[in-house]
Amino acid sequence: MIFDVMAVGPLSVNCLILGCGETREGVVVDPGGDVERIVQAVRRHGLAIRYVINTHGHFDHVGGNRQAVAVFGAPLLIHQADAPMLDRVADVGRMYGIPCENSPPADDFLVDGMEIEFGAYRMKVLHTPGHTPGGCCLYLAQESKVITGDTLFADSIGRTDLPGGSHDQLLESIRSKLFTLPDDVAAYPGHGPETSIGHEKRHNPYF
């Protein structure tokens, strides 16, 4: 499996490029910025992007949506609860002094339990509200990997002081959706280094 992680945009969001080495179908997760670099990586791997996916709707994760969707010609997926954020990206970025483009609307919605297919691989959507109402993680059981967005970080959790955030809900999402995965599953957060489910269950100070 092709699994390429690169930090993009002014807030160093982890954008993930996943692909099937046989069919060359792939997906791009959280194109937060630096879309030219993302495009170069996709072309280097020889992938045809089937979906552009947002783990949640915050501006730093969706800031490159418009350019990515235009280049790849792929449908955009996000949870319906976070879809209203997509047309407020420029306004929110301006509050942080970061120029951003509004995202195009979603073409379809992520739903808890749905499976996204690309080539020989399937990725299960885990709805994990708390950081945002529509926050989602993406579980690749075949590869023992989970993309956690801003739900779970190495030795930390997502902030819950922004509109729509809930500390109690986030902890419950992590306990019920992530800490029930096998301990050896590698976790890839929306910012910072990778970790593992087992490490976070044993060492995350929020639990």
N, C-alpha and C positions, 0 to 999 in steps of 0.2 A: 504494500500500500504506500502511496505517496502521501506524506504527512509533513507539510512545510509550515513552520511558524515564523512569522516576522513581526517585529514591533513597528507600528506605523502611526503616523499622525503626531501632533504636538504632545499628546498625553500617553504616547507609547502603548497603544492598544495592540494586543496580540491578535493579528489577523492570521487565520489558518487557511491553507490551501490543501484540500484533500483530493486524492485521485486514485483511480483504479489503473494499475499498470497494464492491464490487458486491454480494456476497452477505451482507456484514456478519457473516460467521463470523470468529471470532478465537481467540487463545490467550493465556493469561497465563503468563509464565515467572518463576519465583522470587518468589512473593508472600511476602516475608520479614516483613512487618508493615504497619501503616498500611493495613489492608485497606479501610477506609472510603474512603480516597483512591483506591485502585485501582478500587473499585466506581464511584466518581464518574466516573473517566476512561473506564471501559468504557461507562457509560451515555451519557457525552458523545459518544462515538464511535458510539453506537448498535449495539454489538456483542452477538452471542450467542456466549458463550465455549464452544468445543468441547472444549478441554483445559486443565487446569492442569498445568504441567510444572516439574519441579525439575531444574536442571543437576547438582545433587549434594545430599547429605543433611545438610549442616551446618545447625545450628539457625537461623542468621541468614538462611538462604535458604528455609527451610521453615516458619518460625514462624507464618505466616499461612495455612497450608494449610487448616486445619480450617474457618476462617471463609470462605475463598475458595471451597472446594468446596461448602460449604453454600449460599452465596449464588448461585453460578453453576450449581450442579447439574451440574458437568462432571466427567468422570473425571480422576483424578490419575495422572500418569506420572512414573516415576523409574527409573534403572537398578537392576536387581535386586541388584547388589552393595552399593548404598547403602540399599536398602529397610529393613534392620534399624534404621537410625538414626531412622526416623520415629516410633517409639514411645519414644524416649529424649530427645526434644526438651526437655521440661520439666526433666529432670535436668541436662542439659548447660547449658541456659540459666541454671539456678540457680547453677551453678559460676561463671558470669560475672556473677552478680548481675542477670540479666535475666529477668523473668517471661515464660514461653512456654507455649503449649499443645502437647501431643503432637499429631502429625499423624494423620489417619486413614490406614489402609493404602493402598498403591497399588492402583489398579484394573487397571493394566497396566504393562508394563516397557519402558523404552527399550532398544533393541538396536542395536548398531553397524550402520550402513547402512540402517536402516529410514527410511521417509519419512512425515512427519506432514503431513496435508493439512488446510487450512482455506481454504474458498473456492477462488480460482484459484491459490493458492500451495502450494508443497511445501517442507518443511523437512527436511533430511537430518540424522540423528543421527550424530555422530562420537564414539565412545567414547574418552575421553582420560584414562585413569587416571593417578594420580600424586599429585594433591592429595587425592583420595579414591579408593577402588577403583572406584567407579561413576561418577566424574565424566564428564560429557558436554558436548560443544559442539553447537550447532545451526546448520547452514549453509543459508542461503537463496541458492542460486546465481542465481536470477532477479534478485535485488536486490543481489548482490555484498555480502552482509552475513553475518557469522558471530557468534553469541552464544557467548562463550568461558567463561562462568561464572568460577570461580576457577582456571582452568587457565592462562590468559594474561592479563596486565594490560599497560597502557601502560608500556613500559620495565621490566617486571618479570614475575614468574611467581608462581603460587600457592605458599603455604607447604607444606612437606612434613614438618613436625615433629609433626603430629597423628597419632593412631592411624590406620593404614592408608595413610599417606603414603609416597611413595618419590620421592626427588629424581631418580634415574636414570630411573625410569619416566615421570615427568612430562616431562623433557627429551625423551625418545624420543617420547612422545605428541605433543608440540608439533612436533617435527621431522617426524614421519611423517603427522600428520593436519592440522595447521594450516599449517605452512610449505610444504606442497605445494599450497595454494590460491593463486589468482592474487594478485599483489602489491597490486592495487587493491581487494581485498576489505576493507571496513570491519569492524573487530573491536570488539565491545561486551562489555567485561568485567563481572564480577559486582560490582565496586566501581570507582569512579573514572572517568576520561574514556575516550572511545573512542580507538581508534588504527587502524592498518592493518597488514595482514600484511606488506606491503613494508617499512614502517617498522620493525617488530619484527625482521624478518630481518636488517636492516642495522644496527640500533642497540640491540637488547635486550642488556644487558650479560651475560646468562646464556648467550649463544651466541657 
